[in-house]
Amino acid sequence: MHPSSAPPRESPAWLIDEPFEQTTLGTLKSGKEAEVFLVERRYAGGSTVSLAHKRYRPRRPSRGELRELGFAQGTTYHNKSVYHSGWHLASRDRRAVERHTDYGRDVVEGMWPIREMAVLQRAWAAGASVPYPVERTDDGVVMEFIGVGQQAAPRLAQAQLSGVEVASAWQQLRTSLRALTSAGLVHADMSAYNLLWWHGRLVVIDLPQAVEFSTNTDAPSLLHRDLENVATWFARLGLTVDIEAEFAALLGLIW
């Protein structure tokens, strides 16, 4: 496997090393396992920055707990072995996960934010266009907010792109796919709904289920599925993608 050749990336200028207070302003997105909240971080020096706080819901909340924690709905955690077969787990934990016991489901719940932070860091370092990972919290990940004010960037599937923008989006996605693959990663759930479009920038999001070529034998088939998903969407907008050629080129970065 070839290591990523991307040059080191510096932390964003808006990430200030000062004491801060943080306020939650509202919900940006609600999914099966987690909700994304818009937060405002106000630094001691007076500057502010908007961030996205992705928080994973407890799998077995007590009555009223979700509401008290600020969540809007219940939880359905992915527990498909194809995603976590490559996780580095203690033997006891792995057996519990494979047997789908309550303890095993708790292990999966705890791993999602750990995985998302780790994958975001690797993807960012490799040069992929992903939200900058700021920090991991007890229940999730604080990351760069893609948007302005309280307006979040739309998913690619909902963005109104011109022909020129469609071509640009595909080229940017190819660049991020190359970066992810060079880092040994496969998104494993990529579609036009897990991509954002903001003022000409394509951003890859939702990476907790990402798998690694070095530990997951399903990685190549998941990469091919990712390509099929996005190629189908781009084809509807008139841009034809040679899936097999792209797949071969990406595998060439690994083997």
C-alpha positions in Angstrom: 0.0 0.0 0.0 1.3 3.4 -0.9 1.2 6.2 1.7 -0.5 9.4 0.7 1.9 11.8 -1.0 -0.2 14.9 -0.1 1.7 17.7 1.5 1.0 18.4 5.2 -2.1 20.6 5.7 -2.1 23.3 8.2 -5.0 23.8 10.7 -7.6 26.4 9.6 -6.9 30.0 10.6 -10.3 30.2 12.3 -9.3 27.6 14.9 -8.0 29.8 17.7 -6.1 28.6 20.7 -8.0 30.6 23.3 -10.5 29.8 26.1 -14.0 29.8 24.8 -17.7 29.5 25.6 -19.9 27.4 23.3 -23.6 27.7 22.6 -25.9 25.4 20.7 -28.0 27.3 18.2 -30.1 24.5 16.7 -30.3 21.3 14.7 -28.7 21.1 11.2 -29.4 17.5 10.4 -31.0 14.4 11.9 -30.0 10.9 10.9 -30.4 7.3 12.0 -27.6 7.3 14.6 -26.8 11.0 15.2 -27.9 14.6 14.9 -25.7 17.5 13.8 -26.1 20.7 15.8 -24.9 24.2 14.9 -22.8 25.6 17.7 -21.3 29.0 18.2 -17.9 29.2 19.8 -17.0 32.5 21.4 -13.4 33.0 22.2 -12.0 35.0 25.1 -10.6 37.6 22.6 -14.0 38.3 21.3 -14.0 36.5 18.0 -16.6 33.8 17.2 -16.8 30.8 14.9 -19.7 28.5 13.9 -19.0 24.8 14.1 -21.0 21.6 13.6 -21.3 19.2 16.5 -22.3 15.7 15.4 -23.7 13.9 18.5 -24.5 10.2 18.6 -27.7 9.3 20.4 -27.6 6.8 23.2 -28.8 3.4 21.9 -30.9 2.6 25.0 -32.0 5.9 26.5 -34.2 6.1 29.6 -37.5 7.7 29.4 -37.2 11.4 28.5 -33.4 11.2 28.2 -33.2 12.0 24.5 -35.3 15.1 25.0 -33.2 16.2 27.9 -30.0 15.7 25.8 -31.5 17.8 23.0 -32.2 15.1 20.5 -35.3 15.1 18.3 -35.8 11.4 17.5 -34.8 7.9 18.4 -31.8 5.8 17.3 -31.1 3.1 14.8 -27.5 2.1 14.8 -25.9 0.3 11.8 -24.7 -3.0 13.0 -23.6 -4.6 9.7 -20.4 -6.7 10.0 -19.2 -5.4 6.6 -18.5 -2.0 8.3 -16.9 -3.1 11.6 -15.1 -6.3 10.5 -11.8 -4.3 10.3 -12.2 -2.5 13.6 -9.4 -3.0 16.1 -11.3 -4.5 19.1 -10.4 -6.7 22.0 -11.3 -10.3 21.5 -14.2 -10.1 24.1 -15.6 -7.0 22.4 -15.3 -8.5 18.9 -17.1 -11.7 20.0 -19.9 -9.6 21.5 -20.2 -7.5 18.4 -20.3 -10.6 16.1 -23.0 -12.2 18.3 -25.1 -9.0 18.3 -25.4 -9.0 22.1 -26.5 -5.9 24.1 -22.9 -5.4 25.1 -21.8 -5.8 21.5 -24.3 -3.2 20.4 -23.0 -0.9 23.1 -19.4 -1.4 21.8 -20.6 -0.4 18.3 -22.3 2.7 19.7 -19.2 3.8 21.4 -17.0 3.1 18.3 -18.9 5.3 15.8 -17.6 8.7 17.1 -14.2 7.3 17.7 -14.1 6.0 14.1 -15.5 9.2 12.6 -12.9 11.4 14.3 -10.0 9.0 13.3 -11.2 8.8 9.7 -11.8 12.6 9.4 -8.2 13.2 10.6 -6.8 10.8 8.1 -8.9 12.1 5.3 -8.0 15.7 6.1 -4.3 14.8 6.3 -4.5 13.0 3.0 -5.9 16.1 1.2 -9.5 15.0 0.9 -12.2 17.7 1.0 -13.8 16.9 4.3 -14.9 19.1 7.2 -11.9 19.9 9.4 -12.1 17.7 12.6 -11.8 20.0 15.6 -12.2 17.6 18.5 -13.9 14.5 19.8 -16.5 14.8 22.6 -18.0 12.2 24.8 -20.8 11.6 22.4 -19.5 12.8 19.1 -17.3 15.0 17.0 -17.0 18.8 16.6 -16.0 19.8 13.1 -15.9 22.6 10.6 -19.3 24.0 9.7 -19.9 24.1 5.9 -22.1 27.1 5.4 -22.6 30.7 6.7 -24.5 32.1 9.6 -27.2 29.5 10.3 -27.4 28.4 6.6 -25.9 25.0 6.1 -24.6 23.9 2.7 -27.1 21.8 0.8 -26.5 18.1 0.0 -25.2 17.7 -3.6 -28.5 15.9 -4.4 -30.4 19.0 -3.5 -28.1 21.6 -5.0 -29.0 23.3 -8.3 -25.8 22.9 -10.4 -25.1 24.3 -13.8 -23.3 22.1 -16.4 -20.0 23.7 -15.6 -20.6 23.1 -11.8 -21.5 19.4 -12.5 -18.2 18.9 -14.2 -16.4 20.7 -11.4 -18.1 18.6 -8.7 -17.1 15.4 -10.4 -13.5 16.5 -10.8 -13.4 17.5 -7.1 -14.9 14.2 -6.1 -12.3 12.3 -8.1 -9.6 14.3 -6.2 -11.1 13.4 -2.9 -11.6 9.7 -3.9 -7.9 9.6 -4.8 -6.9 11.1 -1.5 -9.1 8.7 0.5 -7.9 5.7 -1.4 -4.2 6.8 -1.1 -4.8 6.9 2.6 -6.2 3.4 2.5 -9.8 4.4 3.1 -13.1 3.7 1.5 -16.1 5.9 2.4 -18.4 2.8 2.1 -21.7 4.8 2.0 -21.0 7.5 -0.6 -23.9 9.1 -2.5 -25.1 12.5 -3.5 -26.7 12.7 -0.1 -23.3 12.3 1.7 -21.7 15.2 -0.3 -22.2 18.9 0.3 -21.9 21.7 -2.3 -21.0 25.2 -1.1 -20.0 28.0 -3.4 -18.2 25.8 -5.8 -16.7 23.5 -3.2 -17.6 19.8 -2.9 -17.3 18.4 0.6 -17.4 14.7 1.6 -19.3 14.0 4.9 -20.5 11.1 7.1 -17.5 8.9 7.4 -17.9 6.8 10.6 -18.6 3.6 8.6 -15.5 4.1 6.4 -13.4 0.9 6.0 -9.7 0.3 5.5 -8.1 -1.7 2.7 -5.6 -3.1 5.1 -8.1 -4.7 7.5 -11.4 -5.1 5.6 -11.6 -7.6 2.7 -14.9 -6.0 1.5 -13.1 -2.6 0.9 -12.7 -3.1 -2.9 -16.4 -4.0 -3.4 -17.5 -1.1 -1.2 -15.4 1.2 -3.3 -17.0 -0.1 -6.5 -20.4 0.4 -4.9 -19.5 4.0 -4.0 -18.5 4.7 -7.6 -21.7 3.2 -8.9 -23.8 5.3 -6.6 -22.2 8.6 -7.5 -21.8 7.7 -11.2 -25.6 7.0 -11.4 -26.3 10.4 -10.0 -23.9 12.3 -12.3 -25.3 10.3 -15.3 -28.8 11.8 -14.6 -27.2 15.2 -15.0 -25.6 14.3 -18.3 -22.1 13.5 -17.2 -21.0 10.0 -18.0 -18.5 8.3 -15.7 -16.5 5.2 -16.8 -16.9 3.3 -13.5 -14.5 0.5 -14.3 -11.8 2.8 -15.4 -12.1 4.9 -12.3 -12.2 1.8 -10.2 -9.0 0.4 -11.8 -7.2 3.8 -11.4 -8.1 3.9 -7.7 -7.1 0.3 -7.0 -3.8 1.2 -8.7 -3.1 3.6 -5.9 -3.4 0.7 -3.4 -1.8 -2.3 -5.0 
